[in-house]
Amino acid sequence: IKDFIATPKLNGYQSLHTTVFCLHDRLAEIQIRTHDMQRTANYGIASYWYLKDRMGKEGSPNSWKLSYKEMVAWIEQLRQWQQELPESADEFVEAFKGDVFQDQIFVFTPKGEVKDLPRGSTPLDMAYRIHTDLGDHCAGARIITNMDESGRLVTRLVPLDYELKGGEIVDIMTNVAVHPTRDWLHFARTNAARNKIRRYLKTYEREINLQLGRERLDLALKTMGATGINEHIEQLLQRVRAEGSGNALARYATLDDLYVAMGREDLSVEEVKKLLLPLLQREGEIREPVCTETPAVESGYQENEAADLVKLAECCCPIPGDTIIGVLSPNQGMYVHRTDCLRLNAVREKNPGSLVEVHWRQLAPEAYLAPITIVAHDRSGLLRDVAAVVADASINMTTVTSTTNASSQKAVITATLEISAEGVLDQLERILRRLRQVKNVVSVDRCLTSH
């Protein structure tokens, strides 16, 4: 049974649909609706205003009444879309066609409200459908859905690019520090969400790039041994920009333009470092010479655009989504730890000045290490089956150990997965879900304690 009364279509259509077998195995579709619903199906939403003055008064035998609240909701949505697309009528029609005439799915808010979205929509689309501010600070979602044959409801965290399924309960997670970036245009599926993201970028992109450029240069200077961006550094930047007609800084009119270019990646932070390095060494800002060649970095991590000596600590293995902090190490650059890493306690006591605030958007490693622990009932071939699932997902295991408790017949497998940077959270969630389905496995979790 398709219940379009509880969840009406976007154009206001309401009905109950079902299909039954009849004689000679023929199928018959049955549609059940009221006279008012039939009138709407035949003549559309405009029939409400057209006919209400032409029928008898309410209560008379010839009167009829449509649900004003449900019928007007669609018109209100069209009005909002039109306001969001002021450029041209063609753009409005294209957005209308793209969002309305696609196959629809119905998802629920935690309060039970129904939201209709085009098939393939993501948490970002739903967040913007609810409210623009909610979309602008969307950091992911909690999905409550049926995940196994037992009928249990399972809650899991999903990233912004997760494709929503019909019937899921979607709880949007927000973070005031999160804001739209150009990557969000790849995650959003609805035209309404994409246009709101473009409007935000148009308004705030310069300020975002300005802040991001300053943060990248500040981090790069600290890894060189300098104190970071200050008044003296900015005077040196002004001097290099004004004196060097042939260098990369000369084409920018102001320091703000310079920072914006670094934030937008039009100008490499590495170029700015090379120009500042001789001046900083000459004036004693950096005591020891710093090698600007890219060092060989273990575990497959390479330099990013902001600093070539920034590495993820292997004691706590942070991944995007974790709260992180940087620790400056003499002649070794900066190591990024999770803020709950046990090794930070000693650093806070002995050398608190070496701790540096750092954000994920400043880092760009090619892969992440994710230690996991698998608890299972011991059996022959368990480790082989676990390794086969990981290999089938095209994920590399850098380490794996297994211990068995003979008295309880429990096996504990610890492994470190090497996951590519693109969609790391989605990949990790997918492999954990597959491992939980291996025979005799009791639990699979990411290790969140330092080792």
Secondary structure, 3 states (H helix, E strand, C coil): CEECCCCCCCCCCCCEEEEEECHHHCEEEEEECCHHHHHHHHHCCCHHHHHHCCCCCCCCCCCCCCCHHHHHHHHHHHHHHHHHCCCCHHHHHHHHHHHHCCCEEEEECCCCCEEEEECCCCHHHHHHHHCHHHHHCEEEEEEEEECCCCCCEEEEEECCCCCCCCCCEEEEEECCCCCCCCCHHHHCCCHHHHHHHHHHHHHHHHHHHHHHHHHHHHHHHHHHCCCCCCHHHHHHHHHHHHHCCCCCCCCCCCHHHHHHHHHCCCCCHHHHHHHHHHHHHHCCCCCCCCCCCCCCCHHHCCCCCCCCCEEECCCCCCCCCCCEEEEEECCCEEEEEECCCCCHHHHHHHCHHHEECCCHHHCCCCEEEEEEEEEEECCCCHHHHHHHHHHHCCCEEEEEEEEEECCCCEEEEEEEEEEECCCHHHHHHHHHHHHHCCCCEEEEEECCCCC
